[in-house]
Amino acid sequence: MIKEGLDMVSNEKLDGIIRRLAEGSNEAKRVFYEETAKLLQAISRSYLKDQDVSDAVHDFMLGAHIKAKRYRTNTNPRAWLIKTYSNFLKNRIKKNQKYRCEPLTENICATRAEDDIENVDRRADVFLIMRGLKAYDRYLLISYHWGGLSYAEIGMQLHKPKSTIQSQLERIHKNLRKKELNLRTKDEF
């Protein structure tokens, strides 16, 4: 199937299309899509499920003019296209795996009856502590711990430097340790 896509366009023609695409030509975008869509779909099928193939091709096409600016004319255009698109797909898969969550029903079924009492108590403690935080602090904690975002990603969302987010989270953690210690001492009496 990939071989069918490779036979579609000559190297010279693809080279010219990529160079015009880098210049921002709308006509080049249309021709690039027409000439390479089958090849990109064939490559996608080796990485993704069928229902995700067209989305991946369209997402790549939206940013293709930016990637085309890094194209060097002395390289093989087909090799460049395959490598660039393969890297795009790999990055997309990594990004999707980062945000993948386990279904809640599996987590609930996996707990034992004895653990339920401890879990309920622990959840209640976490709820009380989280309720006492400012909305901003809750957002930082949830984004970092449950959302799996890095300091840099949270900083980009909030338009703040990575170091600021890191120090704010450290401050929140320090305050939470104090609150948790206070909760434990109250429960002991």
C-alpha positions in Angstrom: 0.0 0.0 0.0 2.9 2.4 0.8 4.4 1.5 -2.6 1.2 2.7 -4.3 1.6 6.1 -2.6 5.3 6.3 -3.6 4.5 5.8 -7.3 2.2 8.8 -7.3 4.6 11.7 -7.8 8.1 12.1 -9.1 11.0 13.3 -6.9 11.5 16.5 -9.0 7.8 17.4 -8.8 7.6 16.7 -5.1 10.7 18.8 -4.5 9.1 21.7 -6.3 5.8 21.3 -4.4 7.6 21.3 -1.1 9.7 24.4 -1.9 6.5 26.3 -3.0 4.7 25.0 0.1 7.5 26.5 2.3 6.9 29.9 0.6 3.3 29.7 1.7 1.5 29.2 -1.7 -2.1 28.1 -1.3 -2.0 26.4 -4.7 1.0 24.4 -3.4 -1.0 23.3 -0.3 -3.7 22.0 -2.5 -1.3 20.1 -4.8 0.7 18.8 -1.9 -2.5 17.4 -0.4 -3.6 15.8 -3.7 -0.2 14.3 -4.5 0.7 13.0 -1.0 -2.5 12.1 0.7 -2.5 8.5 -0.3 1.1 8.0 0.8 0.4 9.7 4.1 -2.7 7.6 4.7 -0.7 4.4 3.9 2.0 5.4 6.4 -0.7 6.3 9.0 -2.2 2.8 8.8 1.0 1.3 10.0 0.9 3.4 13.2 -2.8 4.2 13.9 -6.3 2.7 13.8 -8.3 3.3 10.7 -10.6 5.8 12.3 -7.7 8.0 13.2 -6.0 8.0 9.8 -7.8 10.9 8.1 -7.5 13.1 11.3 -3.8 12.6 11.4 -3.3 13.4 7.7 -5.4 16.6 8.0 -3.5 17.7 11.2 -0.2 17.1 9.4 -1.4 19.1 6.4 -2.3 22.0 8.6 1.3 22.3 9.7 3.0 21.1 6.6 4.0 24.6 5.4 6.0 25.1 8.7 7.7 21.8 8.3 8.4 22.5 4.7 10.5 25.5 5.7 13.1 23.0 7.2 13.3 21.1 4.0 16.7 21.1 2.3 16.7 20.9 -1.5 19.6 18.4 -1.6 17.7 15.7 0.2 15.4 13.1 -1.2 11.9 14.7 -1.0 10.1 11.3 -0.5 12.5 10.3 2.3 12.0 13.7 3.9 8.3 13.4 3.7 8.2 9.9 5.1 10.6 10.7 7.9 8.8 14.0 8.8 5.4 12.4 8.8 6.5 9.3 10.7 8.0 11.6 13.4 4.7 13.6 13.5 2.8 10.3 14.1 5.1 9.1 16.8 4.8 12.4 18.6 1.1 12.3 18.3 1.0 8.8 19.8 3.2 9.8 22.7 1.0 12.8 23.4 -2.1 10.7 23.4 -0.6 8.1 25.7 0.4 10.8 28.1 -3.3 11.8 28.7 -4.7 8.3 28.6 -6.6 7.4 31.8 -7.8 4.1 33.2 -11.6 3.7 33.3 -13.1 4.4 36.7 -15.0 1.1 36.8 -11.8 -0.9 36.8 -10.4 1.1 39.7 -13.5 0.6 41.7 -13.8 -3.1 41.0 -10.1 -3.7 41.9 -10.5 -2.5 45.5 -11.2 -4.9 48.2 -13.9 -4.5 50.8 -11.4 -3.9 53.7 -9.7 -1.2 51.7 -12.9 0.6 51.1 -13.2 2.0 54.6 -9.6 3.3 54.5 -10.1 4.7 51.0 -13.3 6.5 52.0 -11.5 8.1 55.0 -8.5 9.0 52.8 -10.7 10.4 50.1 -12.6 12.5 52.7 -9.3 13.9 54.0 -8.2 14.7 50.5 -11.6 16.4 49.8 -11.3 18.5 52.9 -7.8 19.6 52.2 -8.6 20.4 48.5 -11.7 22.3 49.5 -9.6 24.5 51.8 -7.3 25.5 48.9 -7.6 28.5 46.6 -8.9 27.7 43.1 -5.6 28.5 41.6 -3.7 26.1 43.9 -6.3 23.4 43.2 -5.8 23.9 39.5 -2.0 23.6 39.8 -2.3 20.4 41.9 -4.8 18.8 39.6 -2.9 19.7 36.5 0.4 18.4 37.8 -0.7 15.3 39.8 -3.8 14.0 38.1 -3.4 15.6 34.6 0.2 14.5 34.3 1.3 17.9 32.9 4.9 19.1 33.4 5.9 22.4 35.0 6.6 23.8 31.6 3.2 22.7 30.2 1.3 24.3 33.1 3.5 27.4 32.7 2.6 27.7 29.0 -1.1 27.4 29.9 -0.9 30.1 32.6 1.7 32.2 30.7 4.2 31.9 33.5 7.8 30.6 33.6 8.5 27.0 34.5 10.4 28.0 37.7 7.4 30.0 39.0 5.1 27.0 38.6 7.7 24.8 40.3 8.1 27.1 43.3 4.4 27.5 43.6 3.8 23.8 43.6 6.6 23.3 46.2 4.9 26.0 48.4 1.5 24.2 48.0 3.1 20.8 48.9 4.7 22.3 52.0 1.4 23.8 53.1 -0.4 20.5 52.4 2.0 18.6 54.6 1.3 21.0 57.5 -2.5 20.6 56.9 -2.2 16.8 56.8 -0.2 16.8 60.0 -2.9 19.0 61.6 -5.6 16.6 60.4 -3.8 13.6 61.8 -3.4 15.2 65.2 -7.1 16.2 65.4 -8.1 12.6 64.5 -6.0 11.2 67.3 -7.9 12.9 70.1 
